[in-house]
Amino acid sequence: MKGYTGKMLFVDLGKRTAKEQEIPESWLKDYLGGEGVAMRLFYDLVHTDQAPLDPAQPLIFATGPLTGTAAPCSGRCCAVFYSPATGTLGAANAGGHFAPALKRAGWDLLVIVGKADKPVYLYINNDQVEFRDAAGLWGQGVTDTENAITAELGVKGLQIASIGPAGEKGVLFSAIMTDKHRAFGRGGPGATMGSKLLKAVAVKGSKQLPIGDKEALKMADGRDRPRYA
């Protein structure tokens, strides 16, 4: 379907596996944007008979059909999870460049389940996924974490979402941060990420965006319209 890659990256931290999965095309038609598709998937994956911070619970990062384009607010990313703060569906979103990087890596959704046996961070470079040691990062704030991962990987255009000590310790209002100052803040997603011993997700994407009609998009955002003083 136009605007989507139709693919999700499904990561199991406990098994250390990362697999490509297809998103049902009917979902892309029936649910509104990446957030809607993520909530539909959450319905299938959540374990309501287990605690919100149980390792089996999913954490989903979602992009939308206009992510990374010139459309207004198209840089936003939605995190969907079982909120430890409210005990129900959690949805938090943040702006910045993390979502466009994920979309350019080829993924509409990033789905994370399970719990690592020791602190790790994910490095996603298009189709390649690495589970990298984060023991030295555990206990650091998000600014130091982003700086350290950027220096370690040495990749231009890298985008990072990470947690600080609050998320590691399961604080119920803790956030996932990106661009060092932008927050997935509502519902305690930082605690969800910390419960999985996942310190950060670093993404580099270099693929073309799946835009259905580039010329129509230019017209819609006004770049081909006359300018008036």
C-alpha positions in Angstrom: 0.0 0.0 0.0 1.3 3.4 -0.9 3.2 5.2 1.9 4.1 2.0 3.7 6.9 -0.5 3.3 4.5 -3.2 4.6 7.2 -4.6 6.9 7.9 -4.8 10.6 11.1 -5.7 12.3 10.3 -8.2 15.1 13.0 -8.4 17.8 13.1 -10.9 20.6 15.7 -9.8 23.1 15.7 -13.1 25.1 16.4 -15.2 22.0 18.5 -12.5 20.4 16.6 -12.8 17.1 15.5 -10.2 14.6 13.1 -11.2 11.9 11.3 -9.4 9.1 7.5 -9.9 9.1 4.9 -8.7 6.7 2.1 -6.3 8.0 -1.3 -7.4 6.7 -2.4 -5.1 4.0 -5.9 -5.0 5.4 -4.5 -3.4 8.6 -2.9 -0.6 6.6 -6.2 0.1 5.0 -8.4 -0.3 8.1 -6.4 1.4 10.8 -5.4 5.1 10.9 -1.7 5.6 10.4 1.2 3.9 12.0 -0.2 4.4 15.5 -3.4 2.7 14.5 -1.6 -0.3 12.9 0.6 -0.6 16.0 -2.4 -0.7 18.3 -3.9 -3.4 16.2 -0.7 -5.4 16.6 -0.6 -4.6 20.3 -4.0 -6.2 20.7 -2.6 -9.5 19.4 0.7 -9.4 21.4 -0.3 -8.0 24.8 -0.6 -10.4 27.7 -3.3 -8.9 29.9 -3.0 -11.7 32.4 0.6 -10.6 33.2 2.1 -7.5 34.7 2.9 -4.5 32.4 6.6 -5.0 32.9 6.6 -8.7 32.3 9.3 -9.5 29.7 6.6 -11.0 27.3 4.9 -7.6 26.9 5.6 -5.8 23.6 7.2 -2.4 23.0 6.3 -1.1 19.5 7.8 1.9 17.7 5.6 3.0 14.8 6.1 5.2 11.8 3.3 6.5 9.5 2.7 6.7 5.7 4.0 10.3 5.6 7.0 9.8 7.9 10.1 11.5 6.7 8.3 13.5 4.0 7.8 17.3 3.9 4.3 16.8 5.4 3.7 18.8 8.6 4.7 16.8 11.8 5.9 13.9 9.8 8.9 13.4 12.0 6.9 12.1 14.9 7.2 8.5 16.1 4.7 6.7 18.3 5.6 4.2 21.0 2.9 1.7 21.9 3.2 -0.5 25.1 1.4 -1.8 28.1 1.6 1.2 30.4 3.1 0.4 33.9 1.7 3.7 35.1 -2.0 3.1 34.1 -2.2 -0.7 33.6 -3.8 -0.2 30.2 -2.8 0.7 26.7 0.1 3.2 26.6 0.9 5.5 23.6 3.6 8.1 23.7 5.0 10.0 20.8 8.1 12.1 20.1 9.4 14.3 17.3 12.8 14.6 15.9 14.6 12.3 13.4 14.2 8.8 14.9 11.1 8.0 13.0 12.4 9.1 9.6 15.5 7.0 10.2 13.5 3.9 11.1 11.3 4.4 8.0 14.3 4.9 5.7 15.7 1.6 7.2 12.7 -0.1 5.6 10.5 -0.5 8.6 7.0 0.7 9.3 7.1 -0.9 12.8 9.8 -2.0 15.2 8.5 -4.6 17.6 10.5 -5.6 20.7 9.6 -8.4 23.1 11.5 -10.4 25.7 14.3 -9.5 28.0 18.0 -9.5 27.4 20.2 -11.5 29.8 22.4 -8.4 30.3 22.1 -4.7 29.2 22.2 -4.3 25.5 21.4 -1.8 22.8 20.1 -2.5 19.3 21.9 -1.2 16.3 19.7 -1.2 13.2 21.4 -0.4 9.8 18.7 -0.9 7.2 18.3 -4.7 7.1 21.1 -5.5 9.5 20.5 -5.8 13.2 23.1 -6.1 16.0 22.7 -6.8 19.7 25.5 -4.8 21.3 26.8 -4.7 24.8 25.5 -1.8 26.9 26.9 -2.8 30.3 29.2 0.2 30.2 26.3 2.5 29.4 24.0 1.2 32.2 23.5 4.0 34.8 24.4 6.8 32.4 22.1 9.6 31.4 20.7 9.9 27.9 23.1 12.6 26.7 26.2 10.6 27.7 24.5 7.5 26.3 23.9 9.0 22.9 27.4 10.5 22.8 29.0 7.2 23.6 27.0 5.2 21.1 27.6 7.7 18.4 31.3 7.6 19.0 31.4 3.8 19.2 29.6 3.3 15.9 31.0 6.2 14.0 28.0 6.3 11.6 26.8 9.6 10.2 23.1 10.2 10.4 22.6 7.9 13.3 19.4 8.4 15.4 19.1 7.1 18.9 16.3 6.5 21.4 17.5 5.7 24.9 16.7 5.6 28.6 18.4 7.0 31.6 18.6 5.7 35.2 14.9 6.3 35.8 13.9 3.9 33.1 16.5 1.4 34.3 15.0 1.5 37.8 11.4 1.2 36.6 10.2 4.6 37.6 6.6 4.6 36.4 6.7 8.1 34.7 10.1 7.5 33.1 10.5 8.4 29.4 12.3 7.2 26.4 14.4 10.0 25.0 15.6 10.8 21.5 17.7 13.7 20.1 18.8 13.9 23.8 15.8 16.2 24.7 12.7 14.8 22.9 10.6 12.5 25.0 8.3 9.6 24.5 6.9 10.7 27.8 3.4 9.5 28.6 2.6 6.3 30.5 6.1 5.3 31.5 7.6 3.7 28.3 11.1 4.2 29.8 10.2 1.7 32.5 9.1 -0.8 29.8 12.4 -0.4 28.0 14.4 -0.7 31.2 12.5 -3.9 32.2 13.9 -5.5 29.0 17.4 -4.4 29.9 17.4 -2.4 26.6 19.4 0.7 27.0 19.0 2.2 23.5 18.0 1.7 19.9 20.3 3.2 17.4 19.0 3.4 13.8 20.6 4.3 10.4 18.4 4.3 7.4 19.5 5.0 3.8 16.6 3.6 1.7 14.2 5.6 -0.4 10.9 6.5 1.2 7.9 4.6 -0.2 6.1 7.7 -1.5 3.1 6.9 -3.8 3.0 10.1 -5.8 5.9 12.5 -5.3 4.5 15.2 -7.5 1.1 15.2 -5.7 2.9 15.5 -2.4 4.9 18.5 -3.6 1.6 20.1 -4.7 0.0 19.3 -1.4 2.8 20.9 0.7 2.7 24.0 -1.5 6.2 23.9 -3.0 4.9 24.2 -6.5 2.3 26.9 -5.7 2.9 30.6 -6.4 4.4 32.5 -3.5 2.8 35.8 -2.4 4.3 38.6 -0.3 
